[in-house]
């Protein structure tokens, strides 16, 4: 897989987009956020520790919503 590309979306370069090798948008945000996202896409997954698979992580407040649907 080729590395995703980070491209400025506006003339002031405040908003960036991460695109894959086919030109599809992976995500948007600040330059720093897009660089981290691009790194996460190309980095191989790390398996979870065996004992962590049986644990259920609960948020401190059940009403917290994620910006990214899991």
C-alpha positions as CSV (number, residue, x, y, z in Angstrom):
1,X,0.0,0.0,0.0
2,X,1.3,3.4,-0.9
3,X,1.4,6.0,1.8
4,X,-1.7,8.3,2.0
5,X,-1.2,11.9,0.9
6,X,-2.0,15.0,3.1
7,X,-3.3,17.9,1.0
8,X,-4.4,21.4,2.0
9,X,-8.2,22.0,1.3
10,X,-8.3,25.8,1.6
11,X,-6.1,28.7,0.5
12,X,-5.0,29.5,4.0
13,X,-4.0,25.9,4.6
14,X,-5.9,25.6,7.8
15,X,-7.9,22.5,6.8
16,X,-6.2,19.4,5.4
17,X,-7.5,16.1,3.9
18,X,-5.8,12.7,3.9
19,X,-6.4,10.8,0.6
20,X,-5.4,7.3,-0.4
21,X,-3.7,6.2,-3.6
22,X,-7.1,6.0,-5.4
23,X,-8.0,9.6,-4.4
24,X,-10.6,8.6,-1.8
25,X,-10.8,10.7,1.3
26,X,-9.7,9.0,4.5
27,X,-10.2,11.9,6.9
28,X,-9.9,15.7,7.4
29,X,-8.5,18.0,10.1
30,X,-5.5,20.0,11.0
31,X,-2.2,19.2,9.4
32,X,-1.0,17.5,12.6
33,X,-4.2,15.4,12.8
34,X,-3.9,14.3,9.2
35,X,-0.3,13.4,9.6
36,X,-1.1,11.2,12.6
37,X,-4.0,9.6,10.7
38,X,-1.8,8.9,7.7
39,X,0.7,7.2,10.0
40,X,-2.0,5.1,11.6
41,X,-3.2,3.9,8.2
42,X,0.2,2.6,7.1
43,X,1.3,1.2,10.5
44,X,0.6,-2.5,11.0
45,X,-1.9,-3.4,13.7
46,X,-0.7,-4.4,17.1
47,X,-2.5,-7.3,18.7
48,X,-4.1,-6.7,22.1
49,X,-2.6,-8.4,25.1
50,X,-4.4,-11.7,25.8
51,X,-5.7,-10.7,29.2
52,X,-7.1,-7.4,27.7
53,X,-9.5,-9.4,25.5
54,X,-11.7,-10.3,28.4
55,X,-11.9,-6.9,29.9
56,X,-14.7,-4.5,29.0
57,X,-13.8,-0.8,29.2
58,X,-16.6,1.5,30.3
59,X,-16.4,5.3,30.0
60,X,-16.6,7.3,33.2
61,X,-19.9,8.7,32.0
62,X,-22.2,6.5,29.9
63,X,-23.5,9.6,28.1
64,X,-20.1,10.3,26.4
65,X,-20.3,10.0,22.6
66,X,-17.4,9.4,20.3
67,X,-16.6,11.6,17.3
68,X,-15.7,8.4,15.5
69,X,-18.3,5.6,15.4
70,X,-16.7,2.4,16.7
